[in-house]
Amino acid sequence: MEWFKKWKAYVGLVVSDNPQHPGAIDNSDIISQENNLQTINEGDYNNVVIKKGMLLDRDFVAIGATPWKYLKSKYGLMSKAVKRYSVKRDMMSTTIEITLKPLRVMFVNPLSSG
C-alpha cells in the first residue's frame, strides 16, 4: 500500500506537499515469506501468499489486469506480483469477488500403504 500511496500523490490524486516519483512497484510489505506452495501449472495465477491479517483497501489495493499491466510497464516491479482471480457476482451487479488466498489442493492416494 505504501507504493500506491506514493503513486497517488505523484499523479495528483491526493494532496501532498512533496510528491515524488514512486519508483518500482514493491509488494514486499504484504507478501508472506512462507511462499513454499507447489503448483502444477501456474499460468496467469500465482501462489504468492499474502501476510496474515492483511486487509483489502487498508493494507493493499486490488486493480484489474489492464491497469496492472500499464503500471507495471511504466514503473517496473521490484518484488513478486500478487495475482488473484476475480469473479463478477452477476450481470446486474457491480460487486466483484476476489479470491485472496491461493487455492491449496492435497492429492491423497487411498491405495498407498503407510
C-alpha positions as CSV (number, residue, x, y, z in Angstrom):
1,M,0.0,0.0,0.0
2,E,3.0,2.3,0.6
3,W,3.8,2.3,-3.1
4,F,0.2,3.0,-4.1
5,K,0.0,6.0,-1.6
6,K,3.2,7.4,-3.1
7,W,1.9,6.9,-6.7
8,K,-1.4,8.6,-5.8
9,A,0.5,11.7,-4.5
10,Y,2.8,11.6,-7.5
11,V,-0.1,11.7,-10.1
12,G,-2.1,14.3,-8.0
13,L,-4.9,12.0,-6.8
14,V,-4.2,13.1,-3.2
15,V,-2.7,16.4,-1.9
16,S,0.9,16.2,-1.0
17,D,3.5,18.8,-0.1
18,N,6.3,17.0,-1.8
19,P,5.1,14.4,-4.3
20,Q,8.0,12.2,-5.6
21,H,8.3,9.5,-8.2
22,P,7.1,6.3,-6.5
23,G,9.8,4.1,-8.0
24,A,9.2,0.5,-9.0
25,I,6.1,-1.3,-7.7
26,D,7.0,-3.0,-4.4
27,N,4.7,-5.6,-2.9
28,S,7.3,-6.9,-0.4
29,D,5.4,-5.3,2.6
30,I,2.4,-7.6,2.0
31,I,4.0,-10.8,0.9
32,S,4.5,-13.6,3.4
33,Q,7.9,-15.3,3.4
34,E,6.0,-18.7,3.7
35,N,5.7,-19.0,0.0
36,N,6.5,-22.7,-0.3
37,L,3.4,-23.7,-2.2
38,Q,3.7,-26.2,-5.0
39,T,1.9,-25.5,-8.2
40,I,1.0,-27.8,-11.1
41,N,0.6,-25.1,-13.7
42,E,1.0,-21.5,-12.6
43,G,-0.3,-19.9,-15.8
44,D,-1.7,-16.4,-15.2
45,Y,-2.2,-17.1,-11.5
46,N,0.5,-17.4,-8.8
47,N,0.6,-18.8,-5.4
48,V,2.2,-15.8,-3.6
49,V,0.9,-15.8,0.0
50,I,-0.3,-12.5,1.5
51,K,0.7,-12.0,5.1
52,K,-1.9,-12.9,7.7
53,G,-4.1,-10.0,8.9
54,M,-3.8,-8.0,5.7
55,L,-7.0,-6.2,4.7
56,L,-8.1,-5.1,1.3
57,D,-8.1,-1.3,0.9
58,R,-6.2,-0.9,4.2
59,D,-3.0,-2.8,3.5
60,F,-3.3,-3.3,-0.2
61,V,-5.5,-2.5,-3.2
62,A,-6.8,-4.7,-5.9
63,I,-6.7,-3.5,-9.5
64,G,-7.7,-5.0,-12.8
65,A,-5.4,-6.7,-15.3
66,T,-5.3,-3.7,-17.7
67,P,-4.3,-1.0,-15.1
68,W,-1.8,-3.5,-13.6
69,K,-0.1,-4.1,-17.0
70,Y,0.1,-0.3,-17.5
71,L,1.5,0.4,-14.1
72,K,4.0,-2.5,-14.3
73,S,5.2,-1.4,-17.7
74,K,5.5,2.3,-16.7
75,Y,7.1,1.9,-13.2
76,G,8.6,-1.6,-13.2
77,L,8.3,-4.3,-10.5
78,M,10.9,-4.9,-7.8
79,S,9.0,-7.7,-5.9
80,K,6.7,-10.6,-6.9
81,A,3.4,-9.8,-8.4
82,V,0.3,-10.9,-6.4
83,K,-2.2,-12.1,-8.9
84,R,-5.7,-13.2,-7.9
85,Y,-8.8,-14.3,-9.7
86,S,-11.9,-12.1,-9.6
87,V,-15.5,-13.1,-10.4
88,K,-18.4,-10.7,-11.1
89,R,-21.3,-12.0,-9.0
90,D,-23.9,-11.5,-11.7
91,M,-24.6,-9.4,-14.8
92,M,-26.6,-6.8,-12.9
93,S,-24.2,-6.3,-10.0
94,T,-21.1,-4.1,-9.8
95,T,-19.7,-6.3,-7.0
96,I,-16.6,-8.3,-7.7
97,E,-15.4,-11.1,-5.5
98,I,-11.7,-11.6,-5.2
99,T,-10.0,-14.8,-4.0
100,L,-7.3,-13.5,-1.7
101,K,-5.9,-16.9,-0.7
102,P,-4.3,-19.2,-3.2
103,L,-6.1,-22.5,-3.8
104,R,-4.4,-25.4,-2.0
105,V,-5.1,-28.9,-3.1
106,M,-3.8,-32.1,-1.5
107,F,-3.8,-35.3,-3.5
108,V,-4.3,-38.5,-1.5
109,N,-3.8,-42.0,-2.8
110,P,-6.2,-44.3,-0.8
111,L,-4.4,-47.3,-2.1
112,S,-1.0,-46.4,-0.8
113,S,0.3,-48.3,2.2
114,G,1.8,-46.5,5.1
